[in-house]
Amino acid sequence: MDKDTQQKQAWYTKKWVTITLHTAVWILMFSLPFLLRPSYDSNKAHLQEQPHYDWLYMYSCMAIVWISFFYANAYIFIPKYIYTKKYWLYLASQLLCIVIILGADRFCFWLFLESTDKTYRLRGFITYNTFTYLFISISSTAYQFIEDRMRLDKLAKDRENENLKTELAFLRSQVSPHFMFNVLNNMVSLARKQSDQLEPSLIKLSSLMRYMLYETDEDKVPLEREIEYLQSYIDLQQQRFGKKVKVSVNLEVADGHYEVEPMLLIPFVENAFKHGTGMIEDAQIEISLKAANNILNFTVRNRFNTTTVEVKDKTSGIGLNNVKRRLSLLYGKNHNLWITTNDNWFLVSLQLNMH
């Protein structure tokens, strides 16, 4: 989706548009009694008197109360009680709201109309406000259901679009083709030397390819499988670079059985080997993963050369920008990603809420 299309679709989702629309609807709705009442005829003043301003003040205050009830029901009571199937608590919240509305109505009557020698009657409150309560309650419930359905549909569509965009990248070049070519060349060298490292290298490459081809179709995979894939990739890279690059790895799962989206972590590791090797003095890469108490912390650090001009490679993987987009769609506020540079060190730190 290009930038112009995103801009065309995004205008109506802006906060100021929503606030303006809601304000206009509320003004129209609470103005209807005045717009629909019979017009005042000065020649019939003895039959119909102008409405007293005290009534208008009370009506305006109660309008604010009803609007507050609408949004409280939509954004608090429905998500908190209906969606979690706590129906008795929802009923209790409605009864509490009725009591609060009654108290507000009585207070406004005392504040504005007590001096008019009129008497407050509970029967009048019930008769006048029953329809209003039912209308506001049903409207706010329908509004929240429709808004949530639209939000979920949009999120599902965004995820589908993201999967379509990244599926080809997964199958074609999730791991850089240059890495695969270098690994195969390294294995040819091992075969010529009849090295004992050839067999375990082939096994790791086979495991890596199997994971890429067959398990990336799943929505989620066990974290242990993702770690095995990372370890195989790192081992093959270490075998390729040997002592030229110092690699420190610590991957551990302290408790529980966790699942993540496949190929979620590899772009950070691939990026470290891409930019943390080559013409770099004292090349070092540090990779750390720890999962405990439903929190996954993943950190990748590598030295980089600030004087090296980066050469863009369209076949080198999906890139960090697309990884940010994917994390945002999959985890939303349940993740934190920090990318920083300091003293020739490039640091990526990811925290996922796995619960």
C-alpha positions as CSV (number, residue, x, y, z in Angstrom):
1,M,0.0,0.0,0.0
2,D,1.5,3.3,-1.1
3,K,1.7,6.4,1.0
4,D,-1.0,8.3,-0.9
5,T,-3.5,5.5,-0.4
6,Q,-2.7,5.4,3.4
7,Q,-3.3,9.1,3.6
8,K,-6.6,8.9,1.8
9,Q,-7.8,6.1,4.1
10,A,-6.5,7.7,7.3
11,W,-8.2,11.1,7.4
12,Y,-11.5,9.8,8.9
13,T,-9.6,8.0,11.6
14,K,-8.0,11.1,13.0
15,K,-9.0,12.1,16.5
16,W,-10.2,15.6,15.6
17,V,-12.6,14.1,13.0
18,T,-14.0,11.7,15.5
19,I,-14.5,14.4,18.2
20,T,-16.1,16.7,15.7
21,L,-18.5,14.1,14.5
22,H,-19.5,13.0,18.0
23,T,-20.0,16.6,19.1
24,A,-22.3,17.3,16.1
25,V,-24.4,14.2,16.8
26,W,-24.8,15.1,20.5
27,I,-25.7,18.7,19.7
28,L,-28.3,17.6,17.1
29,M,-29.8,14.9,19.4
30,F,-30.3,17.2,22.4
31,S,-31.5,20.0,20.3
32,L,-34.4,17.9,18.8
33,P,-36.9,18.7,21.6
34,F,-36.4,22.4,20.8
35,L,-36.4,22.0,17.1
36,L,-39.5,19.8,17.0
37,R,-41.7,21.7,19.5
38,P,-44.4,24.0,18.2
39,S,-43.2,27.5,17.3
40,Y,-44.1,30.3,19.7
41,D,-46.8,32.6,18.6
42,S,-46.8,36.0,20.3
43,N,-50.5,36.3,19.7
44,K,-51.1,33.2,21.8
45,A,-48.9,34.1,24.7
46,H,-51.8,33.4,27.1
47,L,-51.9,29.8,25.8
48,Q,-48.2,29.0,25.7
49,E,-45.4,30.6,27.7
50,Q,-41.8,30.8,26.8
51,P,-39.7,28.1,28.5
52,H,-38.0,29.2,31.7
53,Y,-34.3,29.4,31.6
54,D,-34.0,27.3,34.8
55,W,-35.4,24.3,32.8
56,L,-32.8,24.9,30.1
57,Y,-30.0,24.9,32.7
58,M,-31.2,21.7,34.2
59,Y,-31.6,20.1,30.7
60,S,-28.1,21.1,29.7
61,C,-26.6,19.6,32.9
62,M,-28.5,16.3,32.5
63,A,-27.3,16.2,28.9
64,I,-23.8,16.1,30.2
65,V,-24.7,13.3,32.6
66,W,-26.3,11.2,29.8
67,I,-23.3,11.7,27.5
68,S,-21.0,10.6,30.3
69,F,-23.1,7.5,30.8
70,F,-22.9,6.7,27.1
71,Y,-19.1,6.7,27.0
72,A,-18.8,5.0,30.4
73,N,-21.0,2.2,29.2
74,A,-19.3,1.9,25.8
75,Y,-15.7,2.1,26.9
76,I,-15.7,0.8,30.5
77,F,-18.6,-1.5,31.3
78,I,-19.0,-3.3,27.9
79,P,-15.3,-4.2,27.6
80,K,-14.8,-4.9,31.3
81,Y,-17.9,-6.9,32.0
82,I,-19.7,-8.0,28.8
83,Y,-16.6,-9.1,26.9
84,T,-15.3,-11.0,30.0
85,K,-18.8,-12.5,30.5
86,K,-19.2,-10.9,34.0
87,Y,-22.9,-10.2,33.3
88,W,-23.9,-9.8,37.0
89,L,-21.2,-7.1,37.4
90,Y,-22.5,-5.4,34.3
91,L,-26.0,-5.4,35.7
92,A,-24.7,-4.0,39.0
93,S,-22.9,-1.3,37.1
94,Q,-26.1,-0.3,35.3
95,L,-28.0,-0.1,38.6
96,L,-25.3,2.0,40.0
97,C,-25.5,4.3,37.0
98,I,-29.3,4.6,37.4
99,V,-28.7,5.6,41.0
100,I,-26.1,8.2,40.0
101,I,-28.3,9.6,37.3
102,L,-31.2,9.9,39.8
103,G,-28.9,11.7,42.2
104,A,-27.7,14.0,39.5
105,D,-31.3,14.7,38.4
106,R,-32.4,15.4,42.0
107,F,-29.4,17.7,42.6
108,C,-30.0,19.7,39.4
109,F,-33.7,20.0,40.3
110,W,-32.7,21.4,43.7
111,L,-30.1,23.7,42.2
112,F,-32.2,25.2,39.4
113,L,-35.9,24.5,40.1
114,E,-36.4,24.3,43.8
115,S,-37.1,28.0,44.0
116,T,-39.9,27.7,41.5
117,D,-42.2,26.1,44.0
118,K,-42.2,22.9,42.1
119,T,-42.0,19.5,43.8
120,Y,-39.6,16.8,42.7
121,R,-41.4,13.5,42.1
122,L,-39.7,10.1,41.6
123,R,-42.5,9.0,39.3
124,G,-41.8,12.0,37.1
125,F,-38.1,11.0,36.9
126,I,-39.0,7.4,35.9
127,T,-41.6,8.5,33.3
128,Y,-39.4,11.1,31.8
129,N,-36.1,9.2,31.8
130,T,-36.9,5.5,31.2
131,F,-36.9,5.9,27.4
132,T,-33.8,8.1,27.5
133,Y,-31.9,5.5,29.6
134,L,-32.9,2.6,27.3
135,F,-32.0,4.6,24.2
136,I,-28.6,5.7,25.5
137,S,-27.8,2.2,26.9
138,I,-28.7,0.4,23.7
139,S,-27.0,3.0,21.5
140,S,-23.7,2.9,23.4
141,T,-23.7,-0.9,23.4
142,A,-24.3,-1.0,19.7
143,Y,-21.7,1.7,19.1
144,Q,-19.1,-0.2,21.1
145,F,-19.8,-3.5,19.3
146,I,-19.7,-1.9,15.9
147,E,-16.5,0.0,16.7
148,D,-14.8,-3.1,18.0
149,R,-15.9,-5.2,15.1
150,M,-14.5,-2.6,12.6
151,R,-11.3,-2.4,14.6
152,L,-10.8,-6.2,14.6
153,D,-11.7,-6.4,10.9
154,K,-9.2,-3.7,10.1
155,L,-6.5,-5.4,12.2
156,A,-7.2,-8.8,10.6
157,K,-7.0,-7.1,7.1
158,D,-3.7,-5.4,8.1
159,R,-2.3,-8.7,9.3
160,E,-3.4,-10.5,6.1
161,N,-1.8,-7.8,4.0
162,E,1.3,-7.9,6.1
163,N,1.5,-11.7,5.7
164,L,1.0,-11.4,1.9
165,K,3.8,-8.9,1.7
166,T,6.2,-10.9,3.8
167,E,5.3,-14.4,2.6
168,L,7.4,-14.1,-0.5
169,A,10.3,-12.7,1.4
170,F,10.1,-15.6,3.9
171,L,10.3,-18.2,1.1
172,R,12.8,-16.4,-1.2
173,S,15.2,-14.5,1.1
174,Q,14.3,-14.5,4.7
175,V,17.9,-15.6,5.3
176,S,20.2,-13.7,3.0
177,P,21.1,-15.7,-0.1
178,H,24.6,-14.6,0.3
179,F,24.7,-16.4,3.6
180,M,23.4,-19.6,2.0
181,F,26.0,-19.4,-0.8
182,N,28.8,-18.8,1.7
183,V,27.7,-21.7,3.8
184,L,27.6,-24.0,0.8
185,N,31.0,-22.8,-0.3
186,N,32.3,-23.4,3.2
187,M,31.0,-27.0,3.1
188,V,32.7,-27.6,-0.3
189,S,35.9,-26.6,1.4
190,L,35.2,-28.9,4.4
191,A,34.4,-31.8,2.0
192,R,37.7,-31.3,0.2
193,K,39.6,-31.3,3.5
194,Q,37.5,-34.3,4.6
195,S,36.8,-32.4,7.8
196,D,34.8,-33.9,10.7
197,Q,32.8,-30.7,10.8
198,L,31.1,-31.4,7.5
199,E,28.4,-33.8,8.9
200,P,27.2,-31.6,11.8
201,S,27.2,-28.6,9.5
202,L,25.0,-30.4,7.0
203,I,22.7,-31.4,9.8
204,K,22.4,-27.8,11.0
205,L,21.8,-26.6,7.5
206,S,19.1,-29.2,7.0
207,S,17.4,-28.2,10.2
208,L,17.5,-24.6,9.2
209,M,16.0,-25.3,5.8
210,R,13.3,-27.6,7.2
211,Y,12.3,-24.8,9.6
212,M,12.2,-22.2,6.9
213,L,10.2,-24.3,4.4
214,Y,7.7,-26.1,6.6
215,E,7.2,-24.4,10.0
216,T,7.0,-20.8,8.9
217,D,3.4,-21.5,7.6
218,E,2.3,-21.8,11.2
219,D,0.8,-18.8,13.1
220,K,3.0,-19.6,16.1
221,V,5.7,-22.1,16.9
222,P,7.3,-23.2,20.3
223,L,9.9,-20.8,21.4
224,E,12.3,-23.7,21.7
225,R,12.1,-24.3,17.9
226,E,12.8,-20.6,17.2
227,I,15.8,-20.8,19.5
228,E,17.1,-24.0,17.8
229,Y,16.8,-22.2,14.5
230,L,18.7,-19.2,15.8
231,Q,21.4,-21.4,17.2
232,S,21.8,-23.3,14.0
233,Y,22.1,-20.0,12.1
234,I,24.6,-18.7,14.6
235,D,26.7,-21.9,14.5
236,L,26.9,-21.8,10.7
237,Q,28.0,-18.2,10.8
238,Q,30.6,-18.9,13.4
239,Q,31.9,-21.7,11.3
240,R,32.1,-19.4,8.4
241,F,33.9,-16.5,10.1
242,G,36.0,-18.5,12.6
243,K,38.1,-16.4,14.8
244,K,37.6,-13.3,12.8
245,V,34.4,-12.5,14.7
246,K,34.0,-13.0,18.5
247,V,30.4,-14.2,19.1
248,S,28.8,-14.5,22.5
249,V,25.5,-16.3,22.7
250,N,23.2,-16.9,25.7
251,L,19.8,-18.3,24.8
252,E,17.6,-19.7,27.7
253,V,14.0,-20.3,28.7
254,A,13.7,-20.2,32.5
255,D,10.1,-21.5,32.8
256,G,6.9,-22.3,31.0
257,H,6.0,-23.2,27.5
258,Y,6.0,-20.2,25.2
259,E,5.1,-19.6,21.6
260,V,6.2,-16.9,19.1
261,E,5.6,-16.2,15.5
262,P,8.1,-18.0,13.3
263,M,11.1,-16.1,12.0
264,L,10.3,-13.2,14.3
265,L,13.8,-12.9,15.8
266,I,16.2,-13.9,13.0
267,P,16.2,-10.5,11.2
268,F,17.9,-8.9,14.2
269,V,20.6,-11.6,14.2
270,E,21.0,-11.5,10.5
271,N,21.4,-7.7,10.7
272,A,24.2,-8.1,13.3
273,F,26.2,-10.5,11.1
274,K,25.6,-8.3,8.0
275,H,26.7,-5.1,9.5
276,G,29.0,-6.4,12.3
277,T,31.5,-8.3,10.1
278,G,33.8,-7.4,7.3
279,M,36.1,-4.3,7.6
280,I,35.6,-3.9,11.3
281,E,38.4,-4.0,13.9
282,D,37.8,-6.3,16.8
283,A,34.4,-7.5,15.4
284,Q,32.1,-8.7,18.2
285,I,28.5,-9.9,18.3
286,E,26.6,-10.5,21.5
287,I,23.2,-12.3,21.4
288,S,21.1,-12.8,24.5
289,L,17.6,-14.3,25.0
290,K,15.8,-15.0,28.2
291,A,12.1,-15.9,28.7
292,A,10.7,-16.0,32.2
293,N,7.5,-14.9,34.0
294,N,5.8,-14.5,30.6
295,I,8.3,-11.9,29.5
296,L,10.8,-12.5,26.7
297,N,13.9,-10.3,26.6
298,F,16.0,-10.5,23.4
299,T,19.1,-8.4,22.9
300,V,21.6,-8.3,20.0
301,R,24.7,-6.1,20.1
302,N,27.4,-5.7,17.4
303,R,30.3,-3.5,16.6
304,F,30.0,-1.5,13.4
305,N,32.2,0.8,11.3
306,T,30.7,4.3,11.1
307,T,32.9,5.2,8.1
308,T,31.6,2.3,6.0
309,V,28.9,3.3,3.4
310,E,26.0,0.9,3.6
311,V,25.2,-0.8,0.3
312,K,21.5,-1.5,0.0
313,D,20.8,-5.2,-0.8
314,K,17.2,-6.0,-1.8
315,T,17.7,-9.7,-1.2
316,S,19.1,-9.5,2.3
317,G,16.0,-10.2,4.2
318,I,12.9,-8.3,5.2
319,G,14.7,-5.5,7.1
320,L,14.3,-3.9,10.5
321,N,11.5,-1.5,9.3
322,N,9.3,-4.4,8.3
323,V,10.1,-6.2,11.5
324,K,8.9,-3.1,13.4
325,R,5.7,-3.1,11.4
326,R,5.2,-6.8,12.1
327,L,5.7,-6.5,15.8
328,S,3.3,-3.6,15.9
329,L,0.6,-5.6,14.2
330,L,1.2,-8.8,16.2
331,Y,1.8,-7.5,19.7
332,G,0.7,-3.8,19.7
333,K,1.3,-2.4,23.2
334,N,2.6,-5.8,24.4
335,H,6.1,-5.2,23.1
336,N,8.9,-2.7,23.4
337,L,11.7,-2.3,20.8
338,W,14.7,-0.1,21.4
339,I,17.3,0.4,18.6
340,T,20.3,2.5,19.6
341,T,23.9,3.2,18.6
342,N,26.6,4.2,21.1
343,D,30.4,4.2,20.8
344,N,30.5,2.1,17.6
345,W,28.0,-0.4,19.1
346,F,24.7,-1.1,17.5
347,L,22.1,-2.4,20.0
348,V,18.7,-3.9,19.4
349,S,16.6,-4.7,22.5
350,L,13.2,-6.4,22.3
351,Q,10.8,-7.1,25.1
352,L,7.6,-9.2,24.5
353,N,4.8,-9.8,26.8
354,M,4.1,-13.5,26.2
355,H,1.0,-13.8,28.3
